[in-house]
């Protein structure tokens, strides 16, 4: 795969300089391995790459002493442990390596935060920094504003997977189908929450049709034909497998907001469009508003993921139907965004400003998308 500079690069590079383990989560196919190998090669050209999808590699890292691990790894300065969730008790293995061989730099990747986080969070307390890697961001693909604008149509329809954006696959529809069948369905079914692929397909299609909208668990339960508890577990699994992500509503009373509906977005719009069988161009679609909002929220989240300072994000809506699409909370400041497919003017609803003090509303449209580009991208 052609190498593309990623937004999280400088943060991972600093993590390695600080002798912390860099753990990179993210969906399959987004370039985690490519990035990890690139950064490892900066430290040592002859770095050690360990692919834990290989059973013998996973076995060599499972329940071993520090001496056995050193014999396996050798004298290299940096190692890449790819798909680390395949290793049983990987957290203990990483802890042993970090504590015993303090000069060894480690990058671990995983395509499921559900599996990997459960295995490493406690053993690696204070020893690791965690990063989420998304499909390509608009600013990673091009730094030219005119070219970025030309790319938007394709990104809305076919998504942002690197091989799609870089034209490294001839049949995009087939590729998206393979991603859906081989990763979405098979990986999710392997967790055992459900055994029926048809239930999973029904849920994903229902969510795809409601992308950028508020979803009701009880309504999904009726549509899919399983109980609400199972829907909750599946939704959690879909988020931890990086297929969807959710926004909670902003409320003056945080406890009350928990009982309100969440919004759902797809991590990749190509997958979303494949699920509903619609890869038509925007001039032939009726869901452009939802596509654009999903795209904008994805791009804004990609900017904030690497940052050390915590940023919470929300949407807001009242019972009268007034709404704000997306709100970032940085420290005690609220930064509201409105995602507009057209060029209509917009303003913050009075009901919102009555309850909250916020910065000026940023309206993001295909002709005015500068807020989707990190201000510091050129300096990274």
C-alpha positions as CSV (number, residue, x, y, z in Angstrom):
1,X,0.0,0.0,0.0
2,X,1.3,3.5,-0.9
3,X,2.3,5.4,2.2
4,X,0.2,8.4,3.3
5,X,1.1,10.6,6.2
6,X,-1.4,10.3,9.0
7,X,-2.6,12.8,11.6
8,X,-1.7,10.6,14.5
9,X,1.9,10.2,13.4
10,X,3.6,12.8,15.5
11,X,1.8,11.7,18.6
12,X,2.9,8.1,18.2
13,X,6.4,9.2,17.4
14,X,6.5,11.1,20.7
15,X,5.1,8.2,22.5
16,X,8.0,6.0,21.3
17,X,10.5,8.7,22.3
18,X,9.0,8.7,25.8
19,X,9.5,4.9,25.9
20,X,5.8,4.2,26.2
21,X,4.1,1.4,24.3
22,X,2.0,2.8,21.4
23,X,-1.2,0.9,21.0
24,X,-3.1,1.6,17.7
25,X,-6.7,0.6,17.5
26,X,-8.8,0.8,14.4
27,X,-10.9,-1.0,11.8
28,X,-9.2,-3.5,9.5
29,X,-7.8,-2.1,6.2
30,X,-7.3,1.5,7.4
31,X,-3.5,1.3,7.3
32,X,-2.5,0.5,10.9
33,X,0.2,-2.0,9.7
34,X,1.6,0.4,7.1
35,X,1.9,3.2,9.7
36,X,3.4,1.0,12.3
37,X,6.0,-0.4,9.9
38,X,6.8,3.1,8.7
39,X,7.4,4.5,12.2
40,X,9.4,1.4,13.2
41,X,11.7,1.8,10.2
42,X,12.5,5.3,11.4
43,X,13.9,3.8,14.6
44,X,15.7,0.8,13.0
45,X,15.7,-0.4,9.4
46,X,15.8,-4.0,10.5
47,X,12.9,-3.8,12.9
48,X,11.0,-7.0,14.0
49,X,7.5,-7.4,12.6
50,X,5.2,-9.9,14.4
51,X,1.9,-10.8,12.7
52,X,-0.3,-12.4,15.4
53,X,-2.7,-13.7,12.7
54,X,0.0,-16.3,12.3
55,X,-0.7,-19.0,15.0
56,X,3.0,-19.7,15.6
57,X,3.7,-16.1,16.3
58,X,0.7,-15.8,18.6
59,X,1.9,-18.9,20.4
60,X,5.5,-17.5,20.8
61,X,4.1,-14.5,22.6
62,X,1.6,-16.3,24.9
63,X,2.3,-17.0,28.5
64,X,6.1,-16.8,28.1
65,X,8.8,-15.7,30.6
66,X,10.8,-12.6,30.0
67,X,13.8,-14.7,29.1
68,X,11.8,-16.7,26.5
69,X,10.4,-13.5,25.0
70,X,13.9,-12.0,24.7
71,X,15.1,-15.1,22.9
72,X,12.3,-14.8,20.4
73,X,12.6,-11.1,19.9
74,X,16.4,-10.9,19.7
75,X,18.4,-7.7,20.0
76,X,16.2,-5.4,17.9
77,X,15.4,-1.9,19.1
78,X,11.8,-1.8,18.1
79,X,9.0,-4.4,17.5
80,X,5.6,-4.2,15.8
81,X,3.0,-6.6,17.2
82,X,0.2,-6.6,14.6
83,X,-3.3,-7.8,15.5
84,X,-2.2,-8.2,19.1
85,X,-5.6,-9.2,20.3
86,X,-4.9,-12.7,18.9
87,X,-2.4,-13.3,21.8
88,X,-3.9,-14.6,25.0
89,X,-3.0,-12.4,27.9
90,X,-1.2,-10.0,25.6
91,X,-1.3,-7.3,28.3
92,X,1.0,-9.4,30.6
93,X,3.3,-10.1,27.7
94,X,3.6,-6.4,26.9
95,X,4.1,-5.5,30.6
96,X,7.0,-8.0,30.9
97,X,8.7,-6.6,27.8
98,X,8.2,-3.0,28.9
99,X,9.5,-3.6,32.5
100,X,12.3,-5.9,31.6
101,X,13.7,-4.4,28.5
102,X,13.3,-0.7,29.1
103,X,15.0,0.4,25.9
104,X,12.8,-1.7,23.7
105,X,10.2,0.3,21.7
106,X,6.9,-1.4,21.1
107,X,4.0,-0.7,18.7
108,X,1.0,-2.9,19.1
109,X,-2.0,-2.8,16.8
110,X,-5.5,-4.2,17.0
111,X,-8.7,-4.2,14.9
112,X,-11.0,-4.8,17.9
113,X,-10.9,-2.6,20.9
114,X,-13.4,-5.0,22.5
115,X,-10.8,-7.8,22.6
116,X,-7.6,-5.8,22.9
117,X,-8.7,-3.2,25.5
118,X,-10.0,-5.9,27.8
119,X,-6.6,-7.7,27.7
120,X,-4.2,-4.8,28.2
121,X,-5.8,-1.9,30.0
122,X,-5.0,-3.0,33.5
123,X,-1.5,-4.5,33.0
124,X,-0.4,-1.5,31.0
125,X,-1.5,1.2,33.3
126,X,1.1,4.0,33.0
127,X,3.0,2.1,30.4
128,X,1.1,2.7,27.2
129,X,-0.7,5.4,25.2
130,X,-3.7,4.5,23.0
131,X,-4.6,5.9,19.6
132,X,-7.6,5.3,17.3
133,X,-6.9,5.2,13.6
134,X,-9.7,5.9,11.2
135,X,-10.0,5.6,7.4
136,X,-8.2,8.4,5.7
137,X,-9.1,12.0,6.6
138,X,-9.6,14.6,3.9
139,X,-6.6,16.5,5.0
140,X,-4.4,13.3,4.8
141,X,-5.4,12.7,1.2
142,X,-4.6,16.2,-0.1
143,X,-3.4,19.6,1.2
144,X,-4.9,21.4,-1.9
145,X,-8.3,22.9,-1.2
146,X,-9.5,22.6,-4.8
147,X,-8.5,19.0,-5.0
148,X,-10.1,18.4,-1.6
149,X,-13.4,19.8,-2.9
150,X,-13.2,17.5,-6.0
151,X,-12.7,14.5,-3.7
152,X,-15.7,15.0,-1.6
153,X,-18.2,13.4,-4.0
154,X,-16.2,10.2,-4.1
155,X,-15.6,10.1,-0.4
156,X,-19.3,10.4,0.3
157,X,-20.2,7.5,-2.0
158,X,-17.2,5.1,-1.8
159,X,-15.8,6.0,1.6
160,X,-12.2,6.6,2.8
161,X,-10.5,3.3,3.0
162,X,-6.9,3.8,1.7
163,X,-7.0,1.3,-1.1
164,X,-10.2,2.9,-2.4
165,X,-8.9,6.5,-2.1
166,X,-5.5,5.6,-3.6
167,X,-7.2,3.6,-6.5
168,X,-5.4,0.4,-5.5
169,X,-8.5,-1.7,-6.2
170,X,-10.1,-2.0,-9.6
171,X,-13.6,-3.0,-8.5
172,X,-14.7,-0.9,-5.6
173,X,-18.1,-2.5,-5.2
174,X,-16.5,-5.9,-4.9
175,X,-14.0,-4.6,-2.4
176,X,-16.6,-3.1,-0.2
177,X,-18.6,-6.4,-0.4
178,X,-15.5,-8.3,0.7
179,X,-14.9,-6.0,3.6
180,X,-18.5,-6.4,4.7
181,X,-18.6,-10.2,4.4
182,X,-15.1,-11.1,5.6
183,X,-14.6,-8.5,8.4
184,X,-17.9,-7.1,9.5
185,X,-19.9,-10.3,9.5
186,X,-17.3,-12.9,10.3
187,X,-15.5,-10.9,13.0
188,X,-18.7,-9.9,14.7
189,X,-20.2,-13.3,14.7
190,X,-17.0,-14.8,16.2
191,X,-17.8,-12.9,19.5
192,X,-20.8,-15.2,20.0
193,X,-23.3,-12.5,20.9
194,X,-25.5,-13.9,18.2
195,X,-25.0,-16.8,15.8
196,X,-27.3,-15.7,13.0
197,X,-25.8,-13.7,10.2
198,X,-29.3,-12.6,9.0
199,X,-29.9,-10.8,12.4
200,X,-26.6,-9.0,12.0
201,X,-27.3,-8.1,8.4
202,X,-30.8,-6.8,9.3
203,X,-29.4,-4.7,12.2
204,X,-26.6,-3.2,10.0
205,X,-29.0,-2.3,7.2
206,X,-31.4,-0.7,9.7
207,X,-28.6,1.4,11.2
208,X,-27.3,2.3,7.7
209,X,-30.8,3.6,6.7
210,X,-30.8,5.7,9.9
211,X,-27.2,7.0,9.7
212,X,-26.9,10.5,11.1
213,X,-30.2,10.1,12.8
214,X,-31.4,9.2,16.3
215,X,-32.1,5.5,16.8
216,X,-34.5,3.8,19.1
217,X,-33.3,0.5,20.6
218,X,-36.9,-0.7,20.9
219,X,-37.6,0.1,17.3
220,X,-34.5,-1.7,16.2
221,X,-35.6,-4.6,18.3
222,X,-38.9,-4.9,16.5
223,X,-37.2,-4.4,13.1
224,X,-34.5,-7.0,13.7
225,X,-36.6,-9.5,15.7
226,X,-34.4,-9.8,18.8
227,X,-34.8,-8.5,22.3
228,X,-33.6,-5.0,23.4
229,X,-30.8,-6.5,25.6
230,X,-29.3,-8.2,22.5
231,X,-29.6,-5.0,20.5
232,X,-27.7,-3.1,23.2
233,X,-24.9,-5.7,23.2
234,X,-24.7,-5.7,19.4
235,X,-24.6,-1.9,19.3
236,X,-21.7,-1.9,21.8
237,X,-19.9,-4.6,19.8
238,X,-20.4,-2.6,16.5
239,X,-18.9,0.4,18.1
240,X,-15.9,-1.4,19.6
241,X,-15.3,-3.0,16.2
242,X,-15.1,0.5,14.7
243,X,-18.1,0.0,12.4
244,X,-20.3,2.7,13.9
245,X,-19.8,5.4,16.5
246,X,-22.5,7.2,18.5
247,X,-23.2,10.7,19.8
248,X,-25.1,11.3,23.0
249,X,-27.4,14.3,23.4
250,X,-26.2,17.4,25.3
251,X,-28.3,18.2,28.3
252,X,-28.2,20.6,31.2
253,X,-28.9,17.5,33.3
254,X,-26.4,14.7,32.2
255,X,-28.4,12.1,34.0
256,X,-31.5,12.9,31.9
257,X,-29.5,12.8,28.6
258,X,-28.7,9.1,29.2
259,X,-32.3,8.2,28.7
260,X,-32.6,10.1,25.4
261,X,-31.8,8.6,22.0
262,X,-28.3,8.5,20.6
263,X,-27.3,9.4,17.0
264,X,-25.5,6.8,15.0
265,X,-22.8,7.3,12.4
266,X,-20.8,4.9,10.2
267,X,-17.0,5.0,10.4
268,X,-16.9,4.5,6.6
269,X,-19.5,5.7,4.2
270,X,-18.6,3.2,1.5
271,X,-19.6,0.4,3.8
272,X,-22.7,2.2,4.8
273,X,-23.8,2.8,1.2
274,X,-22.9,-0.8,0.2
275,X,-25.2,-2.1,3.1
276,X,-28.2,-0.3,1.7
277,X,-27.3,-1.1,-1.9
278,X,-26.9,2.5,-3.0
279,X,-23.6,3.6,-4.6
280,X,-25.3,6.2,-6.8
281,X,-23.8,9.7,-7.2
282,X,-25.2,12.5,-5.1
283,X,-27.3,14.0,-7.9
284,X,-29.3,10.7,-7.8
285,X,-29.8,10.4,-4.1
286,X,-32.3,11.6,-1.5
287,X,-30.0,11.1,1.5
288,X,-27.3,13.7,0.8
289,X,-28.0,15.6,4.0
290,X,-27.4,12.4,6.1
291,X,-24.3,11.5,4.1
292,X,-22.8,15.0,4.5
293,X,-23.5,15.1,8.3
294,X,-21.9,11.6,8.7
295,X,-18.9,12.8,6.7
296,X,-18.5,16.0,8.7
297,X,-18.8,14.3,12.1
298,X,-16.2,11.7,11.0
299,X,-13.8,14.4,9.8
300,X,-14.1,16.4,13.0
301,X,-13.6,13.4,15.2
302,X,-10.5,12.4,13.2
303,X,-9.0,15.7,14.2
304,X,-9.6,15.3,17.9
305,X,-8.7,11.6,18.4
306,X,-4.9,12.0,18.7
307,X,-5.1,14.9,21.2
308,X,-4.1,14.4,24.8
309,X,-6.6,17.0,26.0
310,X,-10.1,15.4,26.5
311,X,-12.7,16.5,24.1
312,X,-16.3,15.4,24.5
313,X,-18.8,15.7,21.7
314,X,-22.6,15.8,21.5
315,X,-25.6,16.8,19.5
316,X,-28.5,18.8,20.8
317,X,-32.2,18.7,20.0
318,X,-35.3,19.7,21.9
319,X,-38.9,18.5,21.8
320,X,-39.9,21.2,19.4
321,X,-37.5,19.9,16.8
322,X,-34.8,22.6,17.1
323,X,-31.3,21.0,16.8
324,X,-27.6,21.5,16.5
325,X,-25.9,18.7,14.5
326,X,-22.6,18.5,16.3
327,X,-21.0,20.1,19.4
328,X,-17.5,19.8,20.7
329,X,-16.8,20.5,24.4
330,X,-13.2,21.6,25.0
331,X,-12.6,22.4,28.7
332,X,-15.6,24.5,29.6
333,X,-16.3,25.8,26.1
334,X,-18.9,24.6,23.6
335,X,-18.2,24.7,19.8
336,X,-21.3,24.1,17.8
337,X,-21.4,22.9,14.1
338,X,-24.2,22.7,11.6
339,X,-23.7,20.4,8.6
340,X,-25.5,21.8,5.6
341,X,-25.5,20.0,2.2
342,X,-26.9,23.2,0.6
343,X,-25.9,26.8,1.2
344,X,-28.7,28.0,3.4
345,X,-27.8,30.2,6.3
346,X,-28.1,28.9,9.8
347,X,-28.0,30.1,13.3
348,X,-28.1,28.7,16.8
349,X,-31.7,28.1,18.0
350,X,-32.8,30.4,20.8
351,X,-33.8,27.5,22.9
352,X,-30.1,26.4,22.8
353,X,-28.6,29.8,23.6
354,X,-31.1,30.2,26.4
355,X,-29.7,27.1,28.1
356,X,-26.0,27.1,27.0
357,X,-23.2,29.6,26.4
358,X,-21.4,28.6,23.2
359,X,-18.9,29.9,20.6
360,X,-20.2,31.1,17.2
361,X,-21.9,28.5,15.1
362,X,-19.7,27.0,12.3
363,X,-21.8,26.1,9.3
364,X,-20.0,23.4,7.2
365,X,-21.0,22.9,3.6
366,X,-19.3,21.3,0.6
367,X,-18.4,24.8,-0.6
368,X,-17.2,25.8,2.9
369,X,-15.5,23.0,4.6
370,X,-12.4,24.7,6.1
371,X,-13.3,23.7,9.6
372,X,-12.8,20.0,8.6
373,X,-9.1,20.7,8.0
374,X,-6.9,20.8,11.1
375,X,-5.2,24.1,11.5
376,X,-1.9,22.5,12.3
377,X,-1.9,20.0,9.4
378,X,0.9,21.7,7.5
379,X,3.3,21.7,10.5
380,X,2.9,18.0,11.3
